[in-house]
Amino acid sequence: MSEGEDKETGGSKRLEGILTLDLVAIEEGAAVRLVGGETAEVVDNPRDGMWILLRYTDVPGDPARQGEEELVFWADVLGVVQEGQGG
């Protein structure tokens, strides 16, 4: 098996998210974009660098999830939405 292959699936591993994103530095109230295209507001950040609690503000394809809160893993966060980029 070559390096970078998953032993269970035999396929290549792929990490989502931005490896340089400093999850610890993201403040409560910030808007973030997720790998699925969703936009969410940070409700709580335990500052462990792994998880943040988000409230979905824009969920393309599933508007019923808007307003739901979920604990999200760092690899699912693409980055902070800058002002003017909206969701």
C-alpha positions as CSV (number, residue, x, y, z in Angstrom):
1,M,0.0,0.0,0.0
2,S,1.5,3.4,-1.0
3,E,1.8,6.3,1.4
4,G,-1.4,8.4,1.6
5,E,-3.7,5.5,1.1
6,D,-6.4,4.6,3.6
7,K,-6.0,1.0,4.8
8,E,-9.8,0.4,5.1
9,T,-10.8,1.8,1.7
10,G,-7.6,1.6,-0.3
11,G,-8.2,5.1,-1.5
12,S,-6.3,8.3,-0.9
13,K,-6.9,10.3,2.3
14,R,-8.1,13.8,2.0
15,L,-8.3,16.4,4.7
16,E,-11.0,19.1,4.4
17,G,-10.7,22.5,5.8
18,I,-7.7,24.9,5.7
19,L,-4.7,23.6,7.6
20,T,-3.5,27.1,8.5
21,L,-6.9,28.2,9.9
22,D,-6.5,29.1,13.6
23,L,-9.7,27.9,15.1
24,V,-8.7,29.1,18.5
25,A,-8.6,32.7,17.3
26,I,-12.1,32.8,15.9
27,E,-14.3,34.9,18.1
28,E,-17.9,34.3,19.1
29,G,-20.2,36.1,16.6
30,A,-17.9,35.6,13.6
31,A,-19.4,34.1,10.5
32,V,-17.7,31.1,9.0
33,R,-18.1,29.1,5.7
34,L,-18.2,25.3,5.9
35,V,-17.1,22.7,3.3
36,G,-20.7,21.9,2.4
37,G,-21.3,25.6,1.4
38,E,-23.2,26.5,4.6
39,T,-22.6,29.7,6.4
40,A,-22.8,29.8,10.2
41,E,-22.3,32.1,13.2
42,V,-19.9,31.0,16.0
43,V,-22.0,30.6,19.2
44,D,-19.2,29.3,21.4
45,N,-15.5,28.5,20.9
46,P,-14.0,26.3,23.6
47,R,-10.6,27.3,22.2
48,D,-9.4,23.7,22.0
49,G,-8.5,24.1,18.3
50,M,-10.7,21.2,17.3
51,W,-14.4,22.1,17.8
52,I,-16.6,25.1,17.6
53,L,-20.4,25.5,18.3
54,L,-22.1,27.0,15.3
55,R,-25.6,28.3,14.5
56,Y,-26.4,27.9,10.8
57,T,-27.4,31.1,9.0
58,D,-27.5,29.9,5.4
59,V,-27.9,26.3,4.4
60,P,-28.2,25.9,0.6
61,G,-30.4,22.9,-0.3
62,D,-31.8,22.6,3.2
63,P,-33.2,25.9,4.5
64,A,-35.0,24.0,7.4
65,R,-31.6,23.7,9.1
66,Q,-31.2,27.4,9.3
67,G,-31.0,28.4,13.0
68,E,-29.9,24.9,14.2
69,E,-26.9,24.7,16.4
70,E,-24.2,22.1,15.9
71,L,-20.7,21.3,17.3
72,V,-18.5,21.3,14.2
73,F,-15.0,19.8,13.7
74,W,-12.1,22.0,12.5
75,A,-11.8,20.2,9.2
76,D,-15.3,21.2,8.2
77,V,-14.5,24.9,8.5
78,L,-13.1,26.6,5.4
79,G,-12.6,30.0,7.0
80,V,-14.0,33.2,8.4
81,V,-16.4,35.1,6.1
82,Q,-15.0,38.6,5.7
83,E,-17.4,41.6,5.8
84,G,-18.9,42.2,2.4
85,Q,-18.8,38.5,1.4
86,G,-22.1,37.6,3.1
87,G,-23.7,34.2,3.2
